[in-house]
Amino acid sequence: MSNQIAIFKTDLAKMQPEFAKVLPSHITPERFVRTCQTAIAFTRNIEKVTDKSSLLAACTMAAADGLTLDGREATLVVDYKGAVQYRPMMRGLLKLAYNSGQVRGIVVELVRKGDKFKHSPTNITEPIQHDIDHAVDRGECYAVYAKAELKDGGIVHEVMNVHDINRIRDRSDAYKAFKAGNVKSTPWSTDWEEMARKTVFRRLSKYLPSSSDRDPLHQAAERIDDDFTYTVDDEKPAAPAPRRTKRAAEILNAETVTVDQETGEIVDGAGPVTEPVSDEVM
């Protein structure tokens, strides 16, 4: 395993010029590569990686989004076929929102029974009121909301109840496979609260100001990270494996397809790609 990690670190070092093309100015290619090299040493199931080019593709996507793979802003996971997937996390999404310069403050919070919660969509200046008494048992979550105050003084918000969040969860290929017993776990089964937060934030992000259709915040928020299996289970595959990138294949002499080097996205007809499992998610 140590030999495999050493090979991966060498491959990442070779990709430094490619990362430099898409990284934002505040992240140096050297720092980004070092973070990636550290990340793979702590990625669960890294010894089961069979698609080495997928590691480079995942890191390229993180670079394009301007997130470091430190387990807080973003992380790597290994899917059921041994391919590496990139997963933006809630902290990383919030960082991108603040870095946009358009947002004064953001709250993404769960509402539990016992909280004092009022949602008034027609109240433009204060659409959400939420008071939490931490001295009592708050009870089960029944809603999740995201609210952002913009630099110009406007407020945008999104509220979803548990039923609506779970309807999205239930459409996840990985969750379907989990319910069918084909895979051992998914983030929806192990990190529901974070997945719920990220689901609501994605909806909110559509209302946030954008400098372009592909700015880092909106690009990262569109990553779909719940359609993949996060526990290796070779006997009963649940989702199609992500395809290799052309640049990764050139370096690793692997099978080729196409990747957009500006956005880091696979553009040859593959579906959109979205912690090791870490401290947050959605």
C-alpha positions in Angstrom: 0.0 0.0 0.0 2.8 2.4 0.9 4.3 1.8 -2.6 0.9 2.6 -4.2 0.6 5.9 -2.3 4.1 6.8 -3.3 3.1 6.2 -7.0 0.0 8.4 -6.5 2.1 11.2 -5.0 4.4 11.1 -8.0 1.5 11.2 -10.4 0.1 14.2 -8.6 3.4 16.0 -8.7 3.5 15.5 -12.5 0.0 17.1 -12.7 1.1 20.4 -11.0 1.3 22.4 -14.3 -2.3 21.2 -15.1 -3.6 22.2 -11.7 -1.9 25.6 -12.1 -4.1 26.3 -15.2 -7.3 26.1 -13.2 -6.4 27.0 -9.6 -7.5 30.4 -8.3 -4.6 32.8 -7.6 -4.8 32.5 -3.8 -3.9 28.8 -3.9 -0.4 28.0 -5.2 0.0 24.8 -7.3 2.7 23.6 -4.9 0.4 23.9 -1.9 -2.4 22.3 -3.7 -0.3 19.3 -4.7 1.0 18.9 -1.1 -2.6 18.9 0.2 -3.6 16.3 -2.4 -0.7 14.1 -1.5 -1.6 14.3 2.2 -5.2 13.6 1.4 -4.7 10.3 -0.4 -2.8 8.9 2.6 -5.9 9.4 4.7 -8.5 8.3 2.1 -10.4 5.2 3.1 -10.1 2.3 0.7 -7.2 4.0 -1.1 -5.6 0.6 -1.4 -8.6 -0.5 -3.5 -8.1 2.1 -6.2 -7.9 0.5 -9.7 -8.6 3.6 -11.8 -5.6 5.8 -11.1 -6.6 8.4 -13.6 -9.8 9.1 -11.7 -7.6 10.4 -8.8 -6.1 13.0 -11.1 -9.6 13.9 -12.5 -11.0 14.3 -8.9 -8.1 16.6 -7.9 -8.5 18.6 -11.1 -12.2 19.2 -10.2 -11.2 20.4 -6.7 -8.6 22.7 -8.2 -11.2 24.2 -10.6 -13.6 24.8 -7.8 -10.8 26.4 -5.7 -11.2 24.0 -2.8 -8.4 22.1 -1.0 -8.7 18.4 -0.3 -8.1 18.8 3.4 -11.2 16.9 4.7 -12.9 20.2 5.6 -13.3 22.1 2.3 -13.4 19.0 0.2 -12.4 15.4 0.3 -11.8 12.2 -1.8 -13.8 9.0 -1.6 -13.3 5.7 -3.4 -16.3 4.2 -5.1 -17.3 0.6 -5.5 -15.2 0.0 -8.6 -12.0 1.5 -7.2 -12.4 4.9 -8.8 -11.8 8.1 -6.9 -14.5 10.7 -6.5 -14.2 14.4 -5.4 -16.7 15.6 -2.8 -17.1 19.3 -2.0 -18.2 19.8 1.6 -20.4 22.3 3.4 -17.4 24.3 4.8 -16.0 24.6 1.3 -19.2 25.7 -0.2 -19.6 28.4 2.5 -16.0 29.5 1.8 -16.8 30.0 -1.9 -19.9 31.9 -1.1 -18.0 34.4 1.1 -15.1 34.6 -1.4 -17.6 35.7 -4.0 -17.8 39.1 -2.3 -21.5 39.2 -2.8 -22.5 37.7 0.6 -22.5 39.3 4.0 -23.6 36.3 6.0 -25.0 32.8 5.6 -26.8 30.4 8.0 -27.6 26.8 7.1 -29.4 25.1 10.1 -31.6 22.3 11.1 -34.9 22.9 12.8 -35.9 20.5 15.6 -39.0 19.9 17.6 -38.7 22.1 20.6 -37.2 25.0 18.7 -39.1 28.2 18.1 -39.3 28.5 14.3 -41.3 30.8 12.1 -41.1 31.0 8.4 -42.8 34.0 6.8 -42.0 34.0 3.1 -43.8 37.3 2.5 -41.7 39.1 5.2 -38.9 40.3 2.9 -36.7 41.7 5.7 -37.0 38.7 8.1 -38.4 35.7 6.4 -37.0 33.2 9.0 -37.0 33.5 12.8 -35.3 30.6 14.7 -34.6 30.4 18.4 -32.9 27.4 20.0 -33.0 26.5 23.7 -29.9 24.3 24.2 -31.0 23.6 27.8 -33.7 21.2 26.6 -34.0 18.2 24.4 -34.5 19.7 21.0 -36.0 16.6 19.5 -36.0 15.3 15.9 -35.3 17.4 12.9 -38.3 18.4 10.8 -36.9 21.1 8.5 -33.7 22.5 7.3 -33.2 26.1 6.0 -30.5 28.3 4.4 -30.5 32.1 4.6 -28.1 34.5 3.1 -27.8 38.2 3.6 -26.3 39.9 0.5 -23.8 42.7 0.5 -26.5 45.0 -1.1 -28.8 44.3 1.9 -31.1 41.8 0.3 -32.0 38.4 1.8 -32.5 35.1 0.0 -33.6 32.0 1.7 -34.7 28.4 1.2 -36.7 26.1 3.6 -37.2 22.4 3.1 -39.0 19.9 5.3 -37.7 16.4 6.0 -40.2 14.9 3.6 -39.0 17.0 0.7 -35.3 16.4 1.6 -35.9 12.6 1.7 -37.6 12.7 -1.6 -34.3 13.9 -3.1 -32.4 11.3 -1.0 -34.7 8.6 -2.3 -33.8 9.5 -6.0 -30.1 8.9 -5.2 -28.8 5.8 -7.0 -26.5 5.1 -4.1 -29.3 5.3 -1.6 -31.5 3.0 -3.7 -28.6 0.5 -3.8 -28.2 0.8 0.0 -31.9 0.2 0.6 -31.7 -2.9 -1.7 -28.8 -4.2 0.3 -26.4 -3.9 -2.6 -23.9 -1.6 -0.9 -22.9 -1.2 2.7 -23.4 2.5 3.3 -23.9 5.9 1.7 -23.6 9.5 3.1 -27.4 9.6 3.3 -27.3 6.7 5.8 -24.2 7.8 7.7 -24.3 11.7 7.5 -27.9 12.6 6.9 -27.7 16.0 8.6 -24.8 17.2 6.5 -26.4 15.8 3.3 -29.6 17.7 4.2 -27.7 20.9 4.8 -25.9 20.6 1.4 -29.2 19.8 -0.4 -30.8 23.0 0.9 -27.7 25.1 0.3 -27.6 23.9 -3.3 -31.1 25.3 -3.8 -30.2 28.6 -2.1 -27.1 28.9 -4.3 -29.3 29.3 -7.3 -30.5 32.6 -5.9 -27.1 34.0 -5.0 -25.4 36.5 -7.3 -23.1 35.1 -9.9 -20.3 36.6 -11.9 -20.8 34.0 -14.6 -22.5 30.7 -15.2 -19.4 28.8 -14.1 -18.1 30.8 -11.1 -16.5 28.6 -8.4 -19.5 28.7 -6.0 -22.2 27.7 -8.5 -19.8 25.2 -10.1 -19.1 23.5 -6.8 -22.7 23.6 -5.7 -23.7 21.7 -8.9 -21.4 18.8 -8.2 -23.6 15.8 -7.6 -22.0 13.7 -4.8 -24.8 11.5 -3.8 -25.0 9.2 -6.8 -21.9 7.2 -5.9 -21.2 4.4 -3.5 -18.7 5.3 -0.7 -18.1 1.8 0.5 -16.4 -0.7 -1.8 -18.7 -3.6 -2.6 -17.5 -5.4 -5.7 -20.1 -8.1 -5.6 -23.2 -5.9 -6.2 -22.3 -2.7 -8.0 -24.8 0.1 -7.7 -23.8 2.9 -10.0 -21.8 3.3 -13.2 -18.1 4.0 -12.7 -16.9 7.6 -13.6 -14.9 7.8 -16.8 -11.2 8.5 -17.1 -9.9 11.9 -18.2 -7.8 12.4 -21.3 -5.0 14.3 -19.5 -4.9 11.7 -16.7 -4.7 8.9 -19.3 -1.8 10.6 -21.1 0.2 10.6 -17.9 -0.8 7.1 -16.8 -1.1 5.5 -20.3 -4.7 4.6 -19.5 -7.8 4.5 -21.5 -8.9 8.0 -22.7 -12.0 10.2 -22.7 -12.4 14.0 -22.5 -12.3 16.5 -19.6 -12.8 20.2 -19.6 -9.6 21.6 -18.2 -11.2 24.9 -17.3 -13.9 23.4 -15.1 -12.5 20.0 -14.4 -15.7 18.4 -15.6 -16.0 15.3 -17.7 -17.7 16.4 -21.0 -17.9 13.3 -23.1 -21.5 12.4 -22.1 -20.8 11.1 -18.6 -23.1 12.3 -15.9 -22.1 15.1 -13.5 -19.6 14.0 -10.9 -19.7 15.2 -7.6 -15.4 12.8 2.9 -12.0 10.0 3.3 -15.6 10.5 4.9 -14.9 13.4 7.1 -16.3 16.1 9.4 -19.0 17.4 7.2 -20.8 17.2 4.0 -23.9 18.5 3.3 
